[in-house]
Amino acid sequence: MSSDTAPSSHALRQMLRHARRAVLATTAHDHAQIPDGWPVTSMVVPACDIDGTPCLLISELADHTRHIKADNRVSLLVTNHDLAENNDGTATIETDTARLTIFGRAMPVRAATDLDRVKRRYLQTHPDAAQYAGFADFGFYRVVITAAYWVGGFGKQRRLSADKLILPDCQALIDGHDGIVAHMNADHADALSGIVGHFTTADPSVGWQMQSIDCDGMVLSANSDDIAPLRIDFPAPVRTPDEAREILVKMCKIWRA
């Protein structure tokens, strides 16, 4: 597929960030039904770190976690859409639905600063997970990507190495994350409301606050529990607080024009 028609790395990371479920493939180890080495799939609920790296919260009691501890090589498949259910309860798979396969190694998150960040990001994406995230038999893992493979339908595909998918040099944005969020909420709530009003169909007058920011966009929350958090993707990726400021200023100028 020609590079001018394939999705950009930025678009593929956005696909990862918008996925609410994924298929995880592991290699069987001490499985009750099949020999070691057999491929096994399971459904998981992913979230993404600031640089786009997929993160998982999985139980130590699950088969796939035991498999990962023996062989941490995994694949993760996400699609643009969930399966459509027919009237008879069966599922229809549309062959032209875009899908992205990630190849990588599932690594437990152990460092305290990384664990705090990953946990916050995961629970912001999946608030219901808070009821078991603190259990001793659950742990957070990052899928450190080796390669990726996108299929957009017949004859539409793109293969990427990790350095082409995951944005490098994001440490400054990681380090500055909390400061950006605090500054925007304290000094630029009007700008956030204006951006919501211009770039989305959501009501801009419900007290939007920045919940988080990453290299591809930001998540805002309203002052009402009845309103779901809102993700706004940036038109281009950012790596530093200065780049984040520049893109937010540009979005404000577009809103005010």
C-alpha positions, 0 to 999 in steps of 0.5 A, a space after each residue: 500500500 502506498 504511503 500516501 494512502 496508509 494511515 499515519 502513525 498518529 492516526 494508528 495511535 489514536 486507533 489504539 487510544 479509542 479501543 475499548 477492548 482488544 484480543 490478547 494472544 499468548 502462548 500456553 503454559 501449564 494450561 488445563 486443556 492444551 499442551 504448552 506452546 499452543 496459541 491462546 486468545 482472550 479478551 482484555 480491556 486496554 488503555 494507553 500510556 502518554 506515549 501510546 504504549 498499550 497498558 493492561 490490568 490483568 489478574 494473576 489468576 488468569 490463564 493469560 497472566 500465567 502464560 505471560 510469566 513464562 513467555 512475555 511475547 504477546 499480540 494485541 488486536 484492536 479494531 475500529 468497531 465492535 462486532 455487530 450482533 445479528 437478530 439471532 444473536 450471532 456476530 457479523 465480522 465486516 472484512 473491511 473493518 480496519 484492525 491493528 495488531 500489536 506485537 510486543 512483550 507484556 512487562 509488569 509495571 513495578 517502578 512507583 512513579 510509572 505505576 502511579 501514572 499507569 494506574 491513573 491513566 487506566 482508571 481515567 479510561 476505565 473508572 469501573 476497574 477501580 473496584 478491583 485495581 487494588 486487589 493483590 492478585 491484579 497487576 498493571 502491565 505495559 505492552 512494549 511494542 516490537 512491531 505493528 501491522 494494520 489492515 484496512 480491508 482488502 489490499 490495504 495494509 501497513 507494517 511498522 516497527 516500534 519506533 515508527 508507531 510509538 512516539 519517541 522522546 516523550 519524557 518531557 511531556 510525561 514529566 510535565 503532565 501534571 503541571 500542564 493539567 493544573 495550569 489549564 484548569 486554573 488559568 484557561 478553563 474558558 479556552 477549554 470550553 471554547 475548544 469543546 464548543 468548536 471541535 466537538 458537538 458537546 455542550 461547552 457550558 458544563 464546566 470542562 476541566 482537563 483530566 489528562 493530556 498525552 502525545 495525541 490529545 487530551 481528555 476533559 471531564 465535566 462538572 456533572 457525573 452524568 456527562 461522560 469524559 470527552 476525548 479531543 484528538 490533536 491535529 498533530 502529535 506533541 512531545 513536550 509541554 511547549 509543543 502542547 502549549 503551541 497546539 492548544 494556542 492554535 486550537 484556541 485561535 481557530 475557535 476564536 476566529 
